């Protein structure tokens, strides 16, 4: 399903935002997908997040968490248990795959499974060279900066300068 909004003018005037526009255009198709297992997204602090999935009936060896660049994939597949005979099976044990788009520099910190809840902790660690920094403004010409720094103004003739100093 296509959206009614045309992103073409924005694509022409921006650089490096192709992935964002692709996500916006494909977002409506992904919204109509499967909602199993249910999950919560929580912001714990400014740079820490938690994804909580309800995975009742799954053990830790039946769940796979894969972190790729800007993508987190959580999948589960229940092993067949042929020695049990159920009269009624109400706990969902179907295979699933959930994909979460991650922003740049977001990494998986930890994953815990307990009481049918899978909690995945994420942290955004921006490299030092990518953090905002103060840039000083240099004013004046090169000669003015040397004078302010208590350096002598260079003369056109080094020998003449030496002779003038020795004569004084």
N, C-alpha and C positions, 0 to 999 in steps of 0.2 A: 504494500500500500504506500503510495507516494504522499508526501505532505503537500499542502497547498502553498507553502512558502518557498520562494525561489532564493537560494543562497548564492547564485551566480555572481551578483554584484559584489558580495563580500569576499568571495573566493578570488576575484580579480584584484582586490585592493589589500589583501593580507598575505603574509608569508608565513608558512609553517603551521597553519591552522586547519589543514586538510583533514586531519584525524577528527577534530572537533566537529566540522561540518558533516563528515561521514556519519558520526555518531548521532547527530541531530536528525539527519535524513533517515537513518535506519532505526531510530528510537521507537517510532510508532509500530514497526513490525515486531520488535522485541517485546514491547509492552503487552502484546496479545499472546505471549508464550505461556508455558506451563508455570504454575505457581507452587511447585513442590520441590523441595521442602520450604515451608515458610521461614522467613528470616527477618532479623532486625538489623538496622545500621545505626550505630551509636557513635557520637563524637565524645570521647572521654576527656580530652584536653585540646589545646590549640593544634597540636601535631600528633595526637594519638586517636585512633579509631578502633572500633570493635564490630565485627560481624558475628551475629549469633544465629545459628541455624538449628531448627528443631529436627533432629535426626533420630527419633525414638526407634529402637529396635536394631540400630546399627552399632557394631563394635568398631574400635579404632582401626583394626586391620581391614575393615571393609570400606573405609573412607580414604580417598586420595585427595591431597591438597597440592596443587601445582601452581607455583608463582612464576610467571613469565614477565617480560617487559610490558608494563602497563596492563596486565591481565592476571586475575586470580581465578583459577578453576577449581571448584570443589565438586567431586563426583563420588558416588557411592554405589556399590553393587553388593547386594546381599547374597551370601553363599547359600546354595541349596541345602536344606536340612531335611533329608528324606526319612529320617527315623522318627520324625514327629508327625502326628496326625491331628490336624486342627478340626474342630467342629465349626468354629467361627473364627475368622481372621480379620480383625478390625485395625490392627496396627499396620500401616502402609510399609511395605518392604520392597517397593519397586525401585529399580535403578533410577538414579537422578544425576544431573549435571547442572551446576549453577556457575555462571560466569559473572565476574565482577570487574568492571573497568577501574583501573587504578590510575591516579594522577602520577605525574612524574615525581620521582624520588620517594614514593611510598613503598615500604617494604614490609613483608610479613615478619613479625617479631616473635609470635608464639601462637600455639594452637592447643586447646584443651577440650577433652570430651568427658562429660560427666552428667549423669541423670538425663540422658537423652538430648543434651544440649551441646552443640559444638560451638565453641567461642574462639574466634580468630582475632588476635590483636595485631593491629597495623600501626606503623609509625612512619611519619614523614621526616626524613633526614636530608635536609638540603645541604649539598656540599658547600664548604666555606667560600669557595670562589664564586658560587652562585648567589650568595646572600647579598642583600643590599649593602653598599658601602658608601661612605662620604667621599666625594671627589673635590679636591681643593681647586680653586680657580687661580691660575697664574696670571697676573696682570703686568703691564709694562713691557718694555722691550728687553732684549737680552742684556744690553749694556746697563740698563737701569737696575736689573736684578743683581748684576755683579757689584755695582756700587752699593746697593742696599746690603749686600752680603759682605761688605768691607773688603772687597777685592779691588785692586787698582784697575783703572780703565786701561785697556791695552793701547799702547802707542803704535804708530805706524812703523817706526824704526827701532828695533830692539837695541842696536848699538848706540843710537842717540840717547836713548833713555839711560843706558849704563853710563855713558859719558857725563850726562847731566847729573846723575847721582854722585859719581865719584868727584866731580868738581865742587859739589856743595859741601 
